[in-house]
């Protein structure tokens, strides 16, 4: 399958998908694209990609089909519906899901594909928008090296590292481990910048100092500068990170283990989404620590949080967040419309979970 004449379909040309598809084209492959919003694929079509009106049409003649959509519900519909990819893709095709999704769903898809004479494996990625644009993503594969050998050269067109975890669903589980680590780093970054600000320190100098020591993190390196510049544009959207954390917490609960760092991050990002920050970049967590005026300037509205928590709703991720979480910011003050910093862990069954809702178009 290393032959550049093989046909590739790419479904989901959003923030990450579009540059990935572009690298595949640059490597000399024939690419057909589909996206729910066609405008997001226009640049690829202008460069020579073929447009398909449906996912089924895109996959019909493809030797390899990539998918990168928003949520597990999107993946399930795309693969397992009556006219899904498992039905419409040709025999022998490779179906490669780049979405961060459910390990269980990935196993179901892989098993069903094999019974139909096709090959499917989960292949979530990490590296963010910058990695997608540079073609240096890390691929986290739920398959063996032997399994991916026929399409390895294709995968290398947009990656710098490939880790094979041996079986269906294990790529998703490994990606969720990455997100758990990232969650703690994001909260640590926000905590550190807030602490430095309250101590009247030069924030840029403080960041430089932290990066020179053991407090360094990818979040501090890559996302803190955006936060300090007031740049909230998404390289990775809050609502998608919240989905990932919900999946990790659900899996942790099933295994009866605690992930306090991820739990805290979930609470804060759930709060950020509730006040209108779902489409912002994950660096916007720092807005929860600022005066309300700064949040308003970024388009956030604390009254939405109060409204969202007036009704009893269960979290779609299956994780019991409870009502008794304490504020992690260390300040003794109430939160809500007069909010000054992050903290209030009032997600629980009164709050809406970011992992299970219909957030609209995510491609």
C-alpha positions as CSV (number, residue, x, y, z in Angstrom):
1,X,0.0,0.0,0.0
2,X,3.0,2.3,-0.2
3,X,2.0,3.0,-3.8
4,X,1.3,6.7,-4.1
5,X,-1.5,5.7,-6.6
6,X,-3.7,4.4,-3.8
7,X,-6.8,6.4,-3.2
8,X,-7.4,8.1,0.1
9,X,-10.6,9.5,1.6
10,X,-10.5,12.1,4.4
11,X,-13.6,12.8,6.3
12,X,-13.6,15.8,8.7
13,X,-11.5,18.7,7.4
14,X,-11.6,21.0,10.5
15,X,-8.8,22.6,12.5
16,X,-6.7,19.5,12.6
17,X,-8.1,17.5,9.7
18,X,-7.5,20.0,6.9
19,X,-3.8,20.3,7.4
20,X,-3.4,16.5,7.9
21,X,-5.2,16.0,4.6
22,X,-3.0,18.6,3.0
23,X,0.1,16.7,4.0
24,X,-1.3,13.5,2.6
25,X,-1.8,15.4,-0.7
26,X,1.7,16.8,-0.6
27,X,3.0,13.3,-0.3
28,X,1.5,12.5,-3.6
29,X,-1.7,10.6,-2.7
30,X,-5.0,11.0,-4.5
31,X,-7.4,12.4,-1.9
32,X,-11.2,12.8,-1.8
33,X,-12.6,14.9,1.0
34,X,-15.9,15.4,2.8
35,X,-16.9,17.8,5.6
36,X,-20.3,18.7,6.9
37,X,-19.4,22.4,6.2
38,X,-18.1,22.3,2.7
39,X,-16.4,25.7,3.0
40,X,-13.9,24.1,5.4
41,X,-12.7,21.8,2.6
42,X,-12.6,24.5,-0.2
43,X,-8.9,25.1,0.2
44,X,-8.1,21.4,-0.2
45,X,-10.4,21.2,-3.3
46,X,-8.7,24.2,-4.8
47,X,-5.4,22.4,-4.4
48,X,-6.7,19.3,-6.2
49,X,-8.6,17.2,-3.8
50,X,-11.9,15.8,-5.0
51,X,-15.1,16.7,-3.2
52,X,-17.7,14.1,-2.2
53,X,-21.2,15.0,-1.2
54,X,-21.4,12.2,1.5
55,X,-19.0,10.1,3.6
56,X,-20.2,7.0,1.7
57,X,-19.3,8.6,-1.6
58,X,-15.9,9.6,-0.3
59,X,-15.1,6.1,0.9
60,X,-16.6,4.1,-2.0
61,X,-13.4,3.8,-4.0
62,X,-10.8,4.5,-1.3
63,X,-8.1,2.2,-0.2
64,X,-7.6,4.1,3.0
65,X,-10.2,6.2,4.8
66,X,-9.3,8.7,7.5
67,X,-11.9,10.2,9.8
68,X,-11.5,13.1,12.2
69,X,-14.7,14.3,13.8
70,X,-15.7,15.8,17.1
71,X,-17.3,13.3,19.4
72,X,-17.9,9.6,20.0
73,X,-21.5,9.9,18.8
74,X,-20.2,11.3,15.5
75,X,-17.8,8.4,15.2
76,X,-20.5,5.8,15.9
77,X,-22.9,7.3,13.4
78,X,-20.1,7.6,10.8
79,X,-19.0,4.0,11.0
80,X,-22.0,2.0,12.3
81,X,-25.1,3.6,10.8
82,X,-27.0,1.8,8.0
83,X,-24.9,3.7,5.3
84,X,-21.8,4.0,7.5
85,X,-18.3,3.4,6.5
86,X,-18.2,-0.2,7.5
87,X,-21.0,-0.9,4.9
88,X,-19.8,1.5,2.2
89,X,-16.1,1.1,2.2
90,X,-14.7,-1.5,-0.3
91,X,-13.4,-4.8,0.8
92,X,-9.8,-4.7,2.1
93,X,-10.0,-0.9,2.8
94,X,-8.2,0.5,5.8
95,X,-10.4,2.7,8.1
96,X,-8.3,4.9,10.3
97,X,-10.1,7.0,13.0
98,X,-8.0,10.0,14.2
99,X,-10.7,11.2,16.5
100,X,-10.1,11.0,20.3
101,X,-13.0,8.7,21.2
102,X,-14.2,5.8,23.3
103,X,-11.9,2.7,23.6
104,X,-14.9,0.5,23.7
105,X,-16.3,2.0,20.6
106,X,-12.9,1.6,18.8
107,X,-13.0,-2.1,19.7
108,X,-16.5,-2.5,18.4
109,X,-15.6,-0.9,15.1
110,X,-12.4,-2.9,14.6
111,X,-14.2,-6.2,15.4
112,X,-17.1,-5.4,13.0
113,X,-14.7,-4.3,10.3
114,X,-12.8,-7.6,10.4
115,X,-16.0,-9.6,10.0
116,X,-16.7,-7.6,6.8
117,X,-13.3,-8.0,5.2
118,X,-12.0,-4.6,6.1
119,X,-9.4,-3.3,8.5
120,X,-10.1,-0.6,11.1
121,X,-7.9,0.8,13.9
122,X,-8.0,3.8,16.2
123,X,-5.3,6.3,15.7
124,X,-5.8,9.4,17.8
125,X,-3.2,12.1,17.6
126,X,-1.4,14.6,19.8
127,X,0.5,17.7,18.9
128,X,-2.3,20.1,18.4
129,X,-3.0,22.5,15.5
130,X,0.7,23.4,15.3
131,X,1.7,19.8,14.9
132,X,-1.0,19.2,12.3
133,X,0.2,22.2,10.3
134,X,3.8,21.1,10.6
135,X,3.1,17.5,9.8
136,X,4.8,16.4,13.1
137,X,1.9,14.9,15.0
138,X,2.4,11.9,17.3
139,X,0.1,9.0,16.3
140,X,-1.2,6.7,19.1
141,X,-2.3,3.5,17.4
142,X,-4.6,0.8,18.6
143,X,-2.9,-1.9,16.5
144,X,0.4,-3.7,16.1
145,X,3.4,-2.6,13.9
146,X,2.5,-5.5,11.6
147,X,-1.2,-4.3,11.4
148,X,-0.2,-0.8,10.2
149,X,2.7,-1.9,7.9
150,X,0.6,-1.6,4.7
151,X,-0.3,2.0,5.5
152,X,2.7,3.1,7.5
153,X,4.2,5.3,4.8
154,X,0.8,7.1,4.5
155,X,0.7,7.7,8.3
156,X,4.3,9.0,8.1
157,X,3.1,11.8,5.7
158,X,1.7,13.8,8.6
159,X,3.6,12.5,11.7
160,X,7.0,12.5,13.4
161,X,6.3,9.6,15.8
162,X,4.1,6.5,15.8
163,X,3.4,4.5,18.9
164,X,1.6,1.2,18.5
165,X,-0.2,-0.1,21.6
166,X,-1.1,-3.5,20.2
167,X,-4.8,-3.8,19.9
168,X,-8.1,-2.1,19.2
169,X,-9.1,0.6,21.7
170,X,-5.6,0.8,23.2
171,X,-4.7,3.8,21.1
172,X,-7.7,5.6,22.6
173,X,-6.8,4.6,26.1
174,X,-3.3,5.8,25.6
175,X,-4.5,9.1,24.2
176,X,-6.7,9.6,27.2
177,X,-3.7,9.0,29.5
178,X,-2.0,11.8,27.6
179,X,-5.1,14.1,28.1
180,X,-5.0,13.3,31.9
181,X,-1.4,14.4,32.0
182,X,-2.2,17.5,30.0
183,X,-5.2,18.3,32.3
184,X,-2.9,18.6,35.3
185,X,-0.4,20.7,33.3
186,X,-3.2,23.1,32.2
187,X,-4.4,23.7,35.7
188,X,-0.8,24.0,36.9
189,X,-0.1,26.6,34.3
190,X,-3.2,28.6,35.2
191,X,-2.5,28.3,38.9
192,X,1.1,29.5,38.5
193,X,0.3,32.5,36.4
194,X,-2.5,33.5,38.8
195,X,-0.2,33.2,41.8
196,X,2.6,35.2,40.1
197,X,0.1,37.9,39.1
198,X,-1.2,38.2,42.7
199,X,2.4,38.4,43.9
200,X,3.0,41.3,41.4
201,X,5.6,39.4,39.5
202,X,6.6,40.0,35.8
203,X,4.5,37.2,34.2
204,X,6.8,36.7,31.1
205,X,9.9,36.5,33.3
206,X,8.1,34.1,35.7
207,X,7.2,31.9,32.7
208,X,10.8,31.9,31.5
209,X,12.0,31.0,34.9
210,X,9.6,28.1,35.2
211,X,10.6,26.8,31.8
212,X,14.2,26.6,33.0
213,X,13.3,24.3,35.9
214,X,11.3,21.3,36.9
215,X,8.0,23.2,36.7
216,X,8.3,23.2,32.9
217,X,5.4,21.8,30.8
218,X,4.1,21.8,27.3
219,X,1.2,24.0,28.5
220,X,3.6,26.6,30.0
221,X,5.8,26.4,26.8
222,X,3.1,26.5,24.1
223,X,-0.1,27.9,25.6
224,X,1.0,30.4,28.3
225,X,2.2,32.9,25.7
226,X,-1.2,32.9,24.1
227,X,-2.9,33.5,27.4
228,X,-0.5,36.3,28.3
229,X,-1.3,37.9,24.9
230,X,-5.0,37.5,25.3
231,X,-5.2,35.2,22.4
232,X,-8.1,32.8,22.9
233,X,-8.2,31.3,19.4
234,X,-8.5,27.5,19.4
235,X,-5.7,25.2,18.5
236,X,-7.7,22.7,20.5
237,X,-11.2,23.7,21.6
238,X,-12.4,23.6,25.2
239,X,-15.5,21.5,24.3
240,X,-13.3,18.8,22.7
241,X,-10.9,18.8,25.7
242,X,-13.8,18.5,28.0
243,X,-15.1,15.5,26.0
244,X,-11.7,13.8,26.3
245,X,-11.6,14.4,30.1
246,X,-15.1,13.0,30.4
247,X,-14.1,9.9,28.6
248,X,-11.0,9.5,30.8
249,X,-13.0,10.0,34.0
250,X,-15.7,7.5,32.9
251,X,-13.0,4.9,32.2
252,X,-11.4,5.6,35.6
253,X,-14.7,5.2,37.4
254,X,-15.3,1.9,35.7
255,X,-11.9,0.8,36.9
256,X,-12.5,2.2,40.4
257,X,-9.5,4.6,40.4
258,X,-9.4,8.2,41.3
259,X,-7.9,10.9,39.0
260,X,-8.1,14.1,41.2
261,X,-6.0,16.2,38.7
262,X,-8.3,15.3,35.8
263,X,-11.4,15.7,38.0
264,X,-10.4,19.3,38.9
265,X,-9.6,20.2,35.3
266,X,-12.9,18.8,34.2
267,X,-14.7,20.9,36.7
268,X,-13.0,24.1,35.6
269,X,-13.4,23.4,31.9
270,X,-17.0,22.5,32.4
271,X,-17.4,25.9,34.1
272,X,-15.6,27.6,31.2
273,X,-17.9,25.9,28.6
274,X,-21.0,26.8,30.7
275,X,-20.2,30.5,30.5
276,X,-19.7,30.4,26.7
277,X,-16.1,29.3,26.3
278,X,-16.6,26.0,24.5
279,X,-15.2,27.2,21.2
280,X,-12.2,28.9,22.7
281,X,-8.8,27.4,22.9
282,X,-7.9,25.5,26.1
283,X,-5.6,28.3,27.2
284,X,-8.8,30.2,28.1
285,X,-8.8,28.4,31.4
286,X,-6.8,31.3,32.7
287,X,-9.8,33.6,32.2
288,X,-11.5,31.8,35.1
289,X,-8.8,33.4,37.4
290,X,-9.3,37.0,36.1
291,X,-11.7,39.8,36.9
292,X,-15.1,39.4,35.4
293,X,-14.5,42.3,33.0
294,X,-11.7,40.4,31.3
295,X,-14.0,37.4,30.9
296,X,-16.7,39.6,29.4
297,X,-14.2,41.1,27.0
298,X,-13.4,37.6,25.8
299,X,-17.1,37.0,25.2
300,X,-17.9,35.0,28.3
301,X,-21.0,35.5,30.5
302,X,-21.1,34.3,34.1
303,X,-24.9,34.5,34.2
304,X,-25.0,31.5,31.9
305,X,-23.3,29.4,34.5
306,X,-25.9,30.3,37.1
307,X,-28.7,29.5,34.5
308,X,-27.1,26.2,33.5
309,X,-27.0,25.0,37.1
310,X,-30.6,25.9,38.0
311,X,-31.8,22.5,36.7
312,X,-30.9,19.0,37.8
313,X,-29.1,17.3,35.0
314,X,-26.9,14.2,35.1
315,X,-23.4,14.3,33.6
316,X,-23.2,12.5,30.3
317,X,-19.8,11.1,30.9
318,X,-21.0,8.8,33.7
319,X,-18.6,10.2,36.3
320,X,-19.9,11.1,39.7
321,X,-18.6,14.6,40.4
322,X,-20.7,15.1,43.4
323,X,-21.8,18.4,45.0
324,X,-19.2,18.7,47.7
325,X,-16.0,19.7,45.9
326,X,-14.1,22.5,47.4
327,X,-12.7,25.4,45.6
328,X,-9.2,24.7,44.4
329,X,-8.1,28.3,44.2
330,X,-7.5,28.8,47.9
331,X,-9.6,31.9,48.1
332,X,-12.5,32.3,50.5
333,X,-15.1,33.8,48.4
334,X,-18.3,32.9,46.6
335,X,-18.4,32.2,42.9
336,X,-20.9,32.8,40.2
337,X,-21.7,36.2,38.7
338,X,-19.3,38.0,41.1
339,X,-16.6,35.5,40.3
340,X,-13.0,36.6,40.7
341,X,-11.1,33.4,40.1
342,X,-11.5,29.7,39.2
343,X,-12.2,27.2,41.8
344,X,-15.9,26.4,42.3
345,X,-16.2,22.7,41.8
346,X,-20.0,22.8,41.6
347,X,-20.3,20.5,38.5
348,X,-21.9,17.5,39.9
349,X,-25.4,16.4,38.9
350,X,-26.5,20.0,38.8
351,X,-24.2,20.9,35.9
352,X,-24.2,20.0,32.3
353,X,-21.4,17.7,31.2
354,X,-19.3,18.7,28.2
355,X,-18.7,15.2,27.0
356,X,-22.1,14.1,26.0
357,X,-24.0,17.1,24.7
358,X,-24.7,18.1,21.1
359,X,-22.3,21.0,20.6
360,X,-23.2,21.4,17.0
361,X,-20.8,21.1,14.2
362,X,-17.3,20.1,15.3
363,X,-15.6,19.4,12.0
